[in-house]
Amino acid sequence: MSDLLLPPEQRFAKEIEHRKNEDGSELTILNLGPTHPATHGIFQNLLLMDGERIVDGEGTVGYIHRAFEKIAENRPFYQITVLTDRMNYCSSPINNMAWWMTLEKVLNIEVPKRAQYMRVIIMELARIADHIICSSVMGVDTGALTGFLYVFQYREKIYEIYEEICGARLTTNMGRIGGFERDWSDAAWQKINAFLEEFPAVWTEFENLLTRNRIFMDRTINVGGISAEKAISYGFTGPNLRAAGVDYDVRVMQPYSSYEDFEFDIPVGKNGDCYDRFCVRNAEVWESMKIIKQAIAKLPEGPYHADVPDYYLPPKEDVYNTMEGLIYHFKIVMGEVPVPVTEVYHPVEGGNGELGFYLITDGSRTPYRLHFRRPCFIYYQAYNEMVKGQMLSDAIATLSSLNVIAGELDA
């Protein structure tokens, strides 16, 4: 049997014995995870160490095993949105919007411009929240706690906007087929405008704290690098691919939800290392704020959801007082409205890269097959190759900069 087919413990044990016999030096096996605070989730990396230097490694993908895709195949389409929340829970509204857009592609539903712009606003707020977490935690993992404590209060302000819009904060279950379940309140718009007014100065201070900080630069430059060719071969997308020098962004290459109406730049790095990933995400925060301001300035009048009574829950007063409203409500909640037989894939630019849903329907009340494309699942497969030859402390910084969310390793 080839050594590559052996379990990592046996393979590493053979390498340890070989090294001891060859030159007398001794290697050790280190478990990084599955419940280590620096892993940012429940997953394990088995590392073969020569002192502090990583000789080899192998990752274990997922200790959660929630079987999302199989659960989805036994749920009505409306009930699947709560599963999407729990993939990248740092930016769950993007997951929600991507799922609704997939269904709208299946059903050939044209979403009103106002609802499309509102989706853009909420998705870009979610992207900012996601990048706040990644960039500030990179500071923590390299020994700088202050920036994390400072900017996290603004992630909280974004969650307050979510709460005002849909009543939830982390797992939002936001939106519906065709748009939103209700128009946004004045309080929601006030919170959005207040955030846009206050946050730029705060983000500038955060960048000033770390971007040219000599210790942070020494900990991240030329650490955990990956070439553009290697990143593409692994299937990288999003900030981690753009940090390697590839200017691919789903919002530009395959526009959705009227992204073609907005002007924004695509930040691109050169070296694909931890520092470039940090800088690209920071620059994307500024671009997201630019997009939100444009969407608010150009927000069209009109309905906040499509006229699709077969799929959109009727107002409660109709449900309580009319037979038609009660029937529609029952049919939608119970998933009794069939969908066409088709096969579609719909991608969006998630907080961590291309998030997509590959859906096959057979005309029944549930999907025949549903596959989630989770960007973190792809990044994590490259991780051990990226840290070989580096120090243990570099492995922590690299994992942090990739922003691997454990919820996306499981499907």
C-alpha positions in Angstrom: 0.0 0.0 0.0 1.2 3.5 -0.9 2.1 5.6 2.2 -0.2 8.3 0.8 -3.2 5.9 1.4 -2.3 5.3 5.0 -4.1 7.2 7.8 -2.1 10.3 8.7 -1.1 9.0 12.1 0.5 5.9 10.6 2.1 7.8 7.8 3.6 10.4 10.2 4.7 7.6 12.5 6.7 6.0 9.6 8.2 9.4 8.8 9.3 9.9 12.5 10.9 6.4 12.5 12.6 7.1 9.2 14.0 10.4 10.3 15.3 8.9 13.6 17.1 6.1 11.8 18.5 8.4 9.2 20.0 11.3 11.1 19.1 10.8 14.7 16.7 13.8 14.9 13.2 13.3 16.1 9.9 14.6 14.8 6.7 15.0 16.8 3.0 14.9 16.0 0.8 17.9 17.1 -2.9 18.0 17.1 -4.0 21.6 16.2 -7.7 21.2 17.1 -10.4 20.0 17.0 -11.3 22.2 20.0 -8.5 24.8 19.9 -9.5 28.5 20.1 -7.1 29.3 17.2 -8.9 27.0 14.8 -12.1 29.2 14.9 -14.3 26.2 14.8 -14.5 22.4 15.3 -12.0 21.0 12.9 -8.6 19.4 13.3 -5.2 19.6 11.7 -2.7 16.9 12.4 0.7 18.4 12.0 4.1 16.7 11.8 6.6 19.0 13.5 10.3 19.4 13.4 10.7 21.6 16.5 8.5 24.7 15.6 8.6 24.0 11.9 5.8 22.2 10.0 7.1 19.2 8.0 3.7 17.8 6.9 0.0 18.1 7.8 -3.4 16.7 7.2 -6.8 18.2 7.9 -10.0 16.7 9.1 -13.0 18.3 7.4 -15.7 18.9 9.9 -16.8 17.5 13.2 -20.3 18.8 12.9 -21.9 16.5 10.3 -25.3 18.2 10.0 -26.1 16.7 6.6 -27.6 19.9 5.2 -28.0 18.7 1.7 -29.9 15.6 2.6 -32.1 17.5 5.1 -32.8 20.0 2.3 -34.0 17.2 0.0 -36.7 16.4 2.5 -37.9 20.0 3.2 -40.2 22.3 1.3 -38.3 25.0 -0.5 -39.3 27.7 1.9 -37.9 25.8 4.9 -34.5 25.5 3.4 -33.5 29.1 4.0 -32.8 28.4 7.7 -30.2 25.8 6.7 -28.4 28.4 4.5 -28.1 30.6 7.6 -25.9 28.1 9.3 -23.2 27.8 6.6 -21.3 31.1 6.8 -23.0 32.4 9.9 -20.8 35.5 9.8 -22.7 36.8 6.8 -25.9 34.8 6.7 -28.1 37.3 4.8 -25.9 36.7 1.7 -26.7 33.0 2.0 -30.4 33.8 2.3 -30.5 36.0 -0.7 -28.5 33.5 -2.8 -31.1 30.8 -2.0 -34.1 33.0 -2.9 -32.4 34.1 -6.2 -31.8 30.4 -7.1 -35.5 29.7 -6.6 -36.5 32.8 -8.6 -34.3 31.5 -11.4 -36.2 28.2 -11.3 -39.6 30.0 -11.2 -38.7 32.7 -13.7 -39.7 35.5 -11.3 -38.7 39.1 -12.0 -37.9 40.8 -8.7 -38.8 44.6 -8.6 -35.9 47.0 -8.7 -36.5 48.3 -5.2 -36.2 44.8 -3.7 -33.1 44.2 -5.7 -31.4 47.3 -4.4 -32.5 46.5 -0.9 -30.9 43.1 -1.3 -27.7 44.7 -2.4 -27.7 47.0 0.7 -28.2 44.1 3.1 -25.7 41.8 1.3 -23.0 44.5 1.4 -23.7 45.2 5.1 -23.2 41.4 5.6 -19.9 41.5 3.7 -18.7 44.3 5.9 -19.6 42.3 9.0 -17.8 39.3 7.7 -14.6 41.3 6.9 -14.8 43.0 10.3 -14.6 39.6 11.9 -11.8 38.2 9.7 -9.5 41.3 9.7 -9.9 42.0 13.4 -9.4 38.4 14.5 -6.3 38.3 12.4 -5.0 41.0 14.7 -6.0 38.8 17.7 -4.2 35.8 16.3 -1.0 37.8 15.8 -1.1 39.3 19.3 -3.1 42.6 18.9 -6.4 42.6 20.7 -7.3 46.3 20.7 -8.5 46.5 17.1 -10.8 43.6 17.6 -12.5 45.1 20.6 -12.8 48.5 18.9 -14.5 47.4 15.6 -16.6 44.6 17.0 -19.1 47.2 18.3 -19.8 48.1 14.7 -20.4 44.5 13.8 -23.0 44.7 16.6 -24.5 47.8 14.9 -25.0 45.8 11.7 -26.7 43.1 13.7 -29.0 45.7 15.1 -29.9 46.6 11.5 -30.7 43.0 10.8 -32.8 42.8 13.9 -34.8 45.9 12.9 -35.4 44.4 9.4 -36.3 40.8 10.3 -36.2 40.3 14.1 -33.1 38.1 14.0 -29.4 38.8 14.4 -27.0 35.9 13.6 -29.1 33.4 11.7 -31.4 35.8 10.0 -33.8 33.8 7.7 -34.2 37.1 5.9 -36.3 37.8 2.8 -38.7 35.7 0.8 -39.2 34.4 -2.8 -39.6 37.6 -4.8 -38.2 40.1 -2.3 -38.8 40.9 1.4 -41.6 39.9 3.7 -42.1 43.6 4.6 -40.8 47.0 3.7 -38.1 48.4 5.9 -39.0 50.7 8.8 -37.8 54.2 9.2 -35.8 53.0 12.1 -33.9 50.6 9.9 -33.0 53.3 7.4 -31.9 55.5 10.3 -29.6 52.8 11.6 -28.1 52.2 8.2 -27.5 55.9 7.6 -26.0 56.3 11.1 -23.6 53.3 10.5 -22.5 54.8 7.2 -21.8 58.1 8.9 -19.8 56.7 11.9 -18.0 53.7 10.5 -15.6 55.2 8.0 -13.6 57.0 10.7 -13.5 53.9 12.8 -12.3 51.7 10.0 -9.6 54.2 9.1 -8.3 54.0 12.7 -8.4 50.2 12.6 -6.3 50.2 9.4 -3.9 52.7 10.8 -3.5 50.4 13.8 -2.4 47.4 11.8 -1.7 48.0 8.2 1.8 49.6 8.7 2.4 48.0 12.1 5.9 46.5 11.9 5.1 43.5 14.1 1.9 42.7 12.2 3.7 43.0 8.9 6.5 40.7 10.0 3.9 38.2 11.1 1.9 38.2 7.9 4.1 39.2 4.9 5.4 36.1 3.0 3.4 33.9 5.3 0.9 31.4 4.1 1.3 32.4 0.4 -0.3 30.8 -2.6 0.3 31.5 -6.2 -2.5 32.5 -8.6 -2.1 29.3 -10.6 -2.3 27.1 -7.5 -5.2 29.1 -6.1 -7.1 28.6 -9.4 -6.3 24.9 -9.5 -7.8 24.5 -6.0 -10.9 26.4 -6.9 -10.3 29.5 -4.8 -12.6 32.4 -5.3 -13.4 35.7 -3.4 -10.9 37.7 -1.4 -8.4 34.8 -1.1 -8.2 34.4 -4.9 -8.1 38.2 -5.5 -5.2 38.4 -2.9 -3.3 36.1 -5.2 -3.7 38.6 -8.1 -6.8 37.3 -9.9 -9.5 39.9 -10.3 -12.5 37.6 -10.4 -15.6 38.8 -8.6 -19.0 37.2 -9.3 -20.8 40.6 -8.9 -18.9 41.8 -12.0 -18.5 38.6 -14.0 -22.1 37.3 -13.6 -24.1 40.3 -12.2 -27.2 39.6 -10.2 -29.6 41.8 -8.2 -28.7 44.8 -10.3 -25.0 44.9 -9.4 -24.4 46.2 -12.9 -26.0 49.5 -11.8 -23.2 50.3 -9.4 -19.7 51.5 -9.8 -17.0 49.9 -7.6 -13.5 48.6 -7.8 -12.2 45.1 -7.2 -9.2 45.2 -4.8 -6.4 42.8 -5.9 -3.2 41.7 -4.2 0.0 40.3 -5.6 1.6 37.7 -3.3 -1.4 35.7 -2.0 0.0 35.8 1.5 -1.7 36.7 4.8 -0.9 40.4 4.5 -2.5 40.6 1.0 -5.6 38.8 2.2 -5.9 41.3 5.1 -5.4 44.3 2.8 -7.9 43.0 0.2 -10.6 42.5 2.7 -10.0 45.9 4.2 -10.3 47.6 0.8 -13.4 45.6 0.1 -15.1 47.2 3.2 -14.6 50.6 1.6 -16.1 49.3 -1.7 -19.1 47.9 0.1 -19.8 51.2 1.7 -19.5 52.9 -1.7 -22.1 50.4 -3.1 -24.5 50.9 -0.2 -24.4 54.7 -0.6 -25.1 54.4 -4.3 -28.0 52.0 -3.7 -29.6 54.3 -1.2 -29.1 57.3 -3.4 -30.7 55.6 -6.4 -33.3 53.5 -4.5 -36.3 53.2 -6.8 -39.9 53.6 -5.7 -42.2 50.6 -6.1 -43.0 47.3 -4.4 -40.6 45.5 -2.1 -41.6 42.1 -3.5 -42.8 40.5 -6.7 -46.5 39.9 -7.4 -46.3 36.1 -7.0 -49.2 35.0 -4.7 -48.4 31.3 -5.3 -45.1 31.8 -3.4 -45.4 34.9 -1.3 -47.2 34.7 2.0 -50.4 36.9 2.0 -50.9 39.6 4.7 -52.1 38.3 8.0 -55.4 40.2 7.9 -56.2 38.3 4.6 -55.3 35.0 6.3 -57.6 35.7 9.2 -60.5 37.1 7.3 -60.6 35.6 3.8 -60.7 32.0 2.6 -58.4 32.7 -0.4 -55.8 34.2 2.0 -56.0 31.2 4.3 -55.7 28.7 1.4 -52.6 30.5 0.0 -51.0 30.6 3.4 -51.6 26.9 4.0 -50.3 25.9 0.6 -47.1 28.0 0.8 -46.3 27.0 4.4 -46.8 23.3 3.7 -44.9 23.5 0.5 -47.8 22.3 -1.6 -47.1 24.6 -4.6 -45.1 22.6 -7.1 -42.1 24.0 -9.0 -41.0 23.3 -12.6 -38.8 20.4 -13.5 -35.4 22.0 -14.2 -31.7 22.1 -13.3 -30.0 25.4 -12.3 -26.9 26.8 -10.6 -26.9 30.3 -9.1 -23.7 31.8 -7.7 -23.3 35.0 -5.7 -20.2 36.7 -4.2 -20.4 35.6 -0.6 -18.3 37.1 2.2 -15.6 34.4 1.5 -16.0 33.8 -2.2 -18.4 32.2 -4.7 -21.4 30.8 -2.8 -23.7 28.8 -5.1 -26.6 26.5 -5.1 -26.9 23.7 -7.6 -30.6 22.7 -7.7 -32.3 19.9 -9.5 -36.1 19.7 -9.2 -38.5 17.0 -10.3 -41.8 18.9 -9.9 -42.4 17.8 -6.3 -42.6 19.9 -3.1 -38.9 19.3 -2.3 -35.6 19.4 -4.2 -34.6 16.2 -6.0 -31.0 17.2 -5.4 -29.4 20.3 -3.8 -25.7 21.0 -3.6 -24.2 23.9 -1.7 -21.0 25.3 -3.1 -19.2 26.5 0.1 -16.0 28.5 -0.5 -14.4 27.6 2.9 -14.6 23.9 2.1 -12.3 24.6 -0.8 -9.9 26.8 1.0 -9.4 24.4 3.8 -8.2 21.6 1.4 -5.3 23.9 0.5 -4.4 24.8 4.0 -1.9 22.1 4.8 0.0 22.6 1.6 0.1 26.4 2.3 1.7 25.9 5.8 4.3 23.2 5.0 7.8 24.5 5.8 6.4 27.3 8.0 6.4 27.9 11.7 3.6 26.8 14.0 2.7 30.5 14.7 2.5 31.0 10.9 -0.1 28.2 10.7 -2.3 30.2 13.1 -2.0 33.4 11.1 -2.6 31.6 7.8 -5.8 29.9 9.0 -7.0 33.2 10.4 -6.4 35.0 7.1 -8.2 32.4 5.0 -11.3 33.0 7.3 -12.3 29.3 7.2 -15.8 29.2 8.8 -16.5 25.7 10.2 -20.2 25.8 9.2 -19.2 25.7 5.5 -17.1 22.6 5.9 -20.2 20.5 6.4 -23.0 19.8 4.0 
